[in-house]
Amino acid sequence: MTTTLITGANRSLGLETARRLLEAGHTVYAGMRDPATGDAARELGAIPVALDVTDQQSVEAAMASLPALDVLVNNAGILGDALHGVDDLDAQAMLRTLDTNVLGVVRVTQAALPLLRRSGSPVIVNVASGVGWPRWLSAPGHDEYPVRGIPYATSKAAVIALTVQYAKNLPEFRVNASDPGYTSTEFNGFNGHQTVEQGTDATVRLATIGPDGPTGEFHNRDGRIEY
């Protein structure tokens, strides 16, 4: 049985990822700040776990509660502040977003390594975004092009880079990043043109690869995004 932990799994893309991985036969631990908000995950058959990715003690306690771990999906993230350009941007806005979206990935991944190293086929999927892909941010016609906010885009670019670096340092793992695409969620006021199922295609595919699967790559639902 494959044991999987998904951060930020009480709603939206995290909850849909949990649903699909449960269908694939995984035992899913659904990380969330407050397990009292985990009724939807419980109804699916997932096991809610208190996990605040910005709190080291919370992260360590969550890991200590797991019996094993084969797949880690770093899904938790925030849109943050300073969404419209530079006039409302300051260092604190950057820090708040980076603390969750980047340092949160590092806290959880580092704490999970001892468990993952006991797995016969350890997998890490970091949920990034095309908004962190400079080529698309600068290309008219892409969904990402109109985005002006700096903290979120910067954080997701960092997630892509740290994915590549983790993959190089952990050759026995499969470590990849996924791009959900412009998916209809609370993040964008449900304006995205993809369903949450479509938005989890890449994450689910990367979470179910075997030891011969790709590593150090960035994928969307259509496949690998070439560097």
Order of alpha helices (4+ residues) and beta strands (2+ residues): beta-alpha-beta-alpha-beta-alpha-beta-alpha-alpha-beta-alpha-alpha-beta-alpha-alpha-beta-beta
